[in-house]
Amino acid sequence: MNSFLGKLSLLIVSAFLISFTGCKKEEAPKATETAVSQPVQDTAKKTAAPVEQTVEVKGTWAGTFNNYPSTLEIKEQTGSKFSGVLTIKSREAEVRPVKGEVNAAKSTITMSDTKVFREAGSYSASLSKDGKSFSGLFSSNVEKASFSISFKKTN
């Protein structure tokens, strides 16, 4: 009987172990998360950068410098900045390399001589509404003299 009870006990324990080992609780497989690149919508109000107004000043300008016939040849312009050559036809032609800036918002043109010499100076003028003429003053750096300037675009 002892052997019968031992076999019965062994059978019950084995059945118990088999039933619980086979019934292991498994979790449902987790969904794999895939990173999907989505553009992020910016909901903030976007303000456009102010557009810089500029006036095309490149070209040839005819006019006067202290009542002497003169020509301003603006050879390069990048945005509002420009460079060129002013030729003053006095007793002897005087050639002055210049650089400057046009301010469309204020309707002004400012220039300065780039060559260092005694009569070098700066130019300040008002630009017409159509951008085709300007007039103002030249001021000498050393002598502190001022002369009128006036130009009209020829091309």
Phi and psi restraints in degrees (value plus and minus 20) as a CYANA .aco file:
   2 ASN   PHI     -82.3   -42.3
   2 ASN   PSI     -59.2   -19.2
   3 SER   PHI     -92.6   -52.6
   3 SER   PSI     -53.1   -13.1
   4 PHE   PHI     -85.4   -45.4
   4 PHE   PSI     -63.2   -23.2
   5 LEU   PHI     -87.4   -47.4
   5 LEU   PSI     -56.9   -16.9
   6 GLY   PHI     -85.0   -45.0
   6 GLY   PSI     -62.0   -22.0
   7 LYS   PHI     -89.2   -49.2
   7 LYS   PSI     -57.5   -17.5
   8 LEU   PHI     -86.6   -46.6
   8 LEU   PSI     -62.0   -22.0
   9 SER   PHI     -83.5   -43.5
   9 SER   PSI     -62.2   -22.2
  10 LEU   PHI     -84.5   -44.5
  10 LEU   PSI     -59.6   -19.6
  11 LEU   PHI     -85.2   -45.2
  11 LEU   PSI     -62.4   -22.4
  12 ILE   PHI     -86.6   -46.6
  12 ILE   PSI     -64.6   -24.6
  13 VAL   PHI     -84.6   -44.6
  13 VAL   PSI     -62.4   -22.4
  14 SER   PHI     -83.4   -43.4
  14 SER   PSI     -66.0   -26.0
  15 ALA   PHI     -81.4   -41.4
  15 ALA   PSI     -60.9   -20.9
  16 PHE   PHI     -82.0   -42.0
  16 PHE   PSI     -66.8   -26.8
  17 LEU   PHI     -86.0   -46.0
  17 LEU   PSI     -61.2   -21.2
  18 ILE   PHI     -85.5   -45.5
  18 ILE   PSI     -62.6   -22.6
  19 SER   PHI     -86.0   -46.0
  19 SER   PSI     -59.2   -19.2
  20 PHE   PHI    -100.3   -60.3
  20 PHE   PSI     -50.1   -10.1
  21 THR   PHI     -93.2   -53.2
  21 THR   PSI     -55.7   -15.7
  22 GLY   PHI     -95.8   -55.8
  22 GLY   PSI     -37.1     2.9
  23 CYS   PHI    -125.7   -85.7
  23 CYS   PSI      20.4    60.4
  24 LYS   PHI     -86.7   -46.7
  24 LYS   PSI     112.7   152.7
  25 LYS   PHI     -95.4   -55.4
  25 LYS   PSI     100.1   140.1
  26 GLU   PHI    -133.6   -93.6
  26 GLU   PSI     122.2   162.2
  27 GLU   PHI    -103.7   -63.7
  27 GLU   PSI     132.4   172.4
  28 ALA   PHI     -83.7   -43.7
  28 ALA   PSI     123.3   163.3
  29 PRO   PHI     -80.2   -40.2
  29 PRO   PSI     117.3   157.3
  30 LYS   PHI     -95.3   -55.3
  30 LYS   PSI     120.2   160.2
  31 ALA   PHI     -89.8   -49.8
  31 ALA   PSI     110.0   150.0
  32 THR   PHI     -93.8   -53.8
  32 THR   PSI     109.7   149.7
  33 GLU   PHI    -106.8   -66.8
  33 GLU   PSI     106.6   146.6
  34 THR   PHI    -130.2   -90.2
  34 THR   PSI     108.9   148.9
  35 ALA   PHI     -96.1   -56.1
  35 ALA   PSI      98.0   138.0
  36 VAL   PHI    -130.9   -90.9
  36 VAL   PSI     104.2   144.2
  37 SER   PHI     -97.7   -57.7
  37 SER   PSI      94.1   134.1
  38 GLN   PHI    -135.1   -95.1
  38 GLN   PSI     114.7   154.7
  39 PRO   PHI     -84.7   -44.7
  39 PRO   PSI     116.9   156.9
  40 VAL   PHI    -105.4   -65.4
  40 VAL   PSI     106.8   146.8
  41 GLN   PHI    -100.9   -60.9
  41 GLN   PSI     102.7   142.7
  42 ASP   PHI    -106.0   -66.0
  42 ASP   PSI      93.6   133.6
  43 THR   PHI    -109.5   -69.5
  43 THR   PSI     -25.9    14.1
  44 ALA   PHI     -90.0   -50.0
  44 ALA   PSI     127.6   167.6
  45 LYS   PHI     -88.3   -48.3
  45 LYS   PSI     110.2   150.2
  46 LYS   PHI    -115.5   -75.5
  46 LYS   PSI     113.8   153.8
  47 THR   PHI    -131.3   -91.3
  47 THR   PSI     111.1   151.1
  48 ALA   PHI     -89.5   -49.5
  48 ALA   PSI     122.1   162.1
  49 ALA   PHI     -84.5   -44.5
  49 ALA   PSI     120.4   160.4
  50 PRO   PHI     -81.7   -41.7
  50 PRO   PSI     114.1   154.1
  51 VAL   PHI    -102.2   -62.2
  51 VAL   PSI     103.8   143.8
  52 GLU   PHI     -94.8   -54.8
  52 GLU   PSI     100.8   140.8
  53 GLN   PHI    -100.1   -60.1
  53 GLN   PSI     119.5   159.5
  54 THR   PHI    -159.6  -119.6
  54 THR   PSI     136.0   176.0
  55 VAL   PHI    -133.0   -93.0
  55 VAL   PSI     112.9   152.9
  56 GLU   PHI     -94.9   -54.9
  56 GLU   PSI      89.2   129.2
  57 VAL   PHI    -128.7   -88.7
  57 VAL   PSI     -25.5    14.5
  58 LYS   PHI     -81.7   -41.7
  58 LYS   PSI     113.5   153.5
  59 GLY   PHI     117.2   157.2
  59 GLY   PSI    -183.2  -143.2
  60 THR   PHI    -125.2   -85.2
  60 THR   PSI     113.6   153.6
  61 TRP   PHI    -142.7  -102.7
  61 TRP   PSI     113.0   153.0
  62 ALA   PHI    -132.0   -92.0
  62 ALA   PSI     120.5   160.5
  63 GLY   PHI    -198.5  -158.5
  63 GLY   PSI    -168.3  -128.3
  64 THR   PHI    -153.5  -113.5
  64 THR   PSI     129.6   169.6
  65 PHE   PHI    -147.4  -107.4
  65 PHE   PSI      91.0   131.0
  66 ASN   PHI      32.8    72.8
  66 ASN   PSI      24.2    64.2
  67 ASN   PHI      48.1    88.1
  67 ASN   PSI     -14.7    25.3
  68 TYR   PHI    -110.7   -70.7
  68 TYR   PSI     116.2   156.2
  69 PRO   PHI     -78.3   -38.3
  69 PRO   PSI     117.4   157.4
  70 SER   PHI    -165.4  -125.4
  70 SER   PSI     137.1   177.1
  71 THR   PHI    -150.9  -110.9
  71 THR   PSI     112.6   152.6
  72 LEU   PHI    -133.0   -93.0
  72 LEU   PSI      97.4   137.4
  73 GLU   PHI    -128.7   -88.7
  73 GLU   PSI      85.5   125.5
  74 ILE   PHI    -110.4   -70.4
  74 ILE   PSI      92.8   132.8
  75 LYS   PHI    -113.9   -73.9
  75 LYS   PSI     -50.4   -10.4
  76 GLU   PHI    -154.2  -114.2
  76 GLU   PSI     121.3   161.3
  77 GLN   PHI    -164.6  -124.6
  77 GLN   PSI     107.8   147.8
  78 THR   PHI    -146.9  -106.9
  78 THR   PSI      88.0   128.0
  79 GLY   PHI      44.3    84.3
  79 GLY   PSI    -142.5  -102.5
  80 SER   PHI    -113.9   -73.9
  80 SER   PSI     -29.7    10.3
  81 LYS   PHI    -110.4   -70.4
  81 LYS   PSI     125.6   165.6
  82 PHE   PHI    -168.2  -128.2
  82 PHE   PSI     145.9   185.9
  83 SER   PHI    -166.9  -126.9
  83 SER   PSI     134.5   174.5
  84 GLY   PHI    -195.6  -155.6
  84 GLY   PSI    -177.6  -137.6
  85 VAL   PHI    -155.5  -115.5
  85 VAL   PSI     110.2   150.2
  86 LEU   PHI    -123.9   -83.9
  86 LEU   PSI     105.4   145.4
  87 THR   PHI    -133.8   -93.8
  87 THR   PSI      99.2   139.2
  88 ILE   PHI    -124.1   -84.1
  88 ILE   PSI     103.1   143.1
  89 LYS   PHI    -117.0   -77.0
  89 LYS   PSI      54.3    94.3
  90 SER   PHI    -113.2   -73.2
  90 SER   PSI    -168.8  -128.8
  91 ARG   PHI     -74.0   -34.0
  91 ARG   PSI     -64.3   -24.3
  92 GLU   PHI    -142.8  -102.8
  92 GLU   PSI     119.0   159.0
  93 ALA   PHI     -82.6   -42.6
  93 ALA   PSI     111.3   151.3
  94 GLU   PHI    -132.8   -92.8
  94 GLU   PSI     102.3   142.3
  95 VAL   PHI    -127.2   -87.2
  95 VAL   PSI     104.5   144.5
  96 ARG   PHI    -145.7  -105.7
  96 ARG   PSI      93.7   133.7
  97 PRO   PHI     -88.3   -48.3
  97 PRO   PSI     116.8   156.8
  98 VAL   PHI    -153.5  -113.5
  98 VAL   PSI     137.2   177.2
  99 LYS   PHI    -154.9  -114.9
  99 LYS   PSI     133.1   173.1
 100 GLY   PHI    -184.2  -144.2
 100 GLY   PSI    -190.6  -150.6
 101 GLU   PHI    -167.7  -127.7
 101 GLU   PSI     120.3   160.3
 102 VAL   PHI    -127.6   -87.6
 102 VAL   PSI     114.1   154.1
 103 ASN   PHI    -135.6   -95.6
 103 ASN   PSI      81.0   121.0
 104 ALA   PHI     -85.7   -45.7
 104 ALA   PSI     -57.6   -17.6
 105 ALA   PHI     -83.9   -43.9
 105 ALA   PSI     -56.9   -16.9
 106 LYS   PHI    -118.7   -78.7
 106 LYS   PSI     -23.9    16.1
 107 SER   PHI      34.7    74.7
 107 SER   PSI      31.3    71.3
 108 THR   PHI    -150.8  -110.8
 108 THR   PSI     135.5   175.5
 109 ILE   PHI    -148.0  -108.0
 109 ILE   PSI     111.1   151.1
 110 THR   PHI    -144.9  -104.9
 110 THR   PSI     120.6   160.6
 111 MET   PHI    -161.5  -121.5
 111 MET   PSI     144.1   184.1
 112 SER   PHI    -167.6  -127.6
 112 SER   PSI     131.3   171.3
 113 ASP   PHI     -90.5   -50.5
 113 ASP   PSI     117.0   157.0
 114 THR   PHI    -117.2   -77.2
 114 THR   PSI     -36.2     3.8
 115 LYS   PHI    -108.0   -68.0
 115 LYS   PSI     114.8   154.8
 116 VAL   PHI    -106.1   -66.1
 116 VAL   PSI      97.5   137.5
 117 PHE   PHI    -179.4  -139.4
 117 PHE   PSI     146.8   186.8
 118 ARG   PHI     -77.3   -37.3
 118 ARG   PSI     -59.5   -19.5
 119 GLU   PHI    -109.3   -69.3
 119 GLU   PSI     -12.2    27.8
 120 ALA   PHI     -82.7   -42.7
 120 ALA   PSI     132.6   172.6
 121 GLY   PHI    -189.7  -149.7
 121 GLY   PSI    -180.1  -140.1
 122 SER   PHI    -147.9  -107.9
 122 SER   PSI     136.6   176.6
 123 TYR   PHI    -142.3  -102.3
 123 TYR   PSI     116.7   156.7
 124 SER   PHI    -157.9  -117.9
 124 SER   PSI     106.0   146.0
 125 ALA   PHI    -165.4  -125.4
 125 ALA   PSI     139.0   179.0
 126 SER   PHI    -116.2   -76.2
 126 SER   PSI     113.8   153.8
 127 LEU   PHI    -114.8   -74.8
 127 LEU   PSI     116.9   156.9
 128 SER   PHI     -86.0   -46.0
 128 SER   PSI     140.0   180.0
 129 LYS   PHI     -80.4   -40.4
 129 LYS   PSI     -54.7   -14.7
 130 ASP   PHI    -103.2   -63.2
 130 ASP   PSI     -24.4    15.6
 131 GLY   PHI      53.7    93.7
 131 GLY   PSI      -4.1    35.9
 132 LYS   PHI    -127.6   -87.6
 132 LYS   PSI     -19.1    20.9
 133 SER   PHI    -175.6  -135.6
 133 SER   PSI     136.4   176.4
 134 PHE   PHI    -170.6  -130.6
 134 PHE   PSI     133.5   173.5
 135 SER   PHI    -168.0  -128.0
 135 SER   PSI     130.3   170.3
 136 GLY   PHI     158.5   198.5
 136 GLY   PSI    -161.1  -121.1
 137 LEU   PHI    -151.5  -111.5
 137 LEU   PSI     126.2   166.2
 138 PHE   PHI    -122.4   -82.4
 138 PHE   PSI     115.4   155.4
 139 SER   PHI    -142.4  -102.4
 139 SER   PSI     103.3   143.3
 140 SER   PHI     -93.4   -53.4
 140 SER   PSI     117.1   157.1
 141 ASN   PHI     -90.4   -50.4
 141 ASN   PSI     -58.8   -18.8
 142 VAL   PHI    -113.8   -73.8
 142 VAL   PSI     -72.4   -32.4
 143 GLU   PHI    -100.3   -60.3
 143 GLU   PSI     -32.4     7.6
 144 LYS   PHI      38.7    78.7
 144 LYS   PSI       6.9    46.9
 145 ALA   PHI    -110.1   -70.1
 145 ALA   PSI     132.2   172.2
 146 SER   PHI    -143.5  -103.5
 146 SER   PSI     120.9   160.9
 147 PHE   PHI    -153.8  -113.8
 147 PHE   PSI     129.7   169.7
 148 SER   PHI     -98.2   -58.2
 148 SER   PSI     127.8   167.8
 149 ILE   PHI    -151.4  -111.4
 149 ILE   PSI     128.6   168.6
 150 SER   PHI    -177.5  -137.5
 150 SER   PSI     109.6   149.6
 151 PHE   PHI    -160.9  -120.9
 151 PHE   PSI     128.9   168.9
 152 LYS   PHI    -147.6  -107.6
 152 LYS   PSI     120.1   160.1
 153 LYS   PHI     -94.2   -54.2
 153 LYS   PSI     111.6   151.6
 154 THR   PHI    -122.0   -82.0
 154 THR   PSI     -39.5     0.5
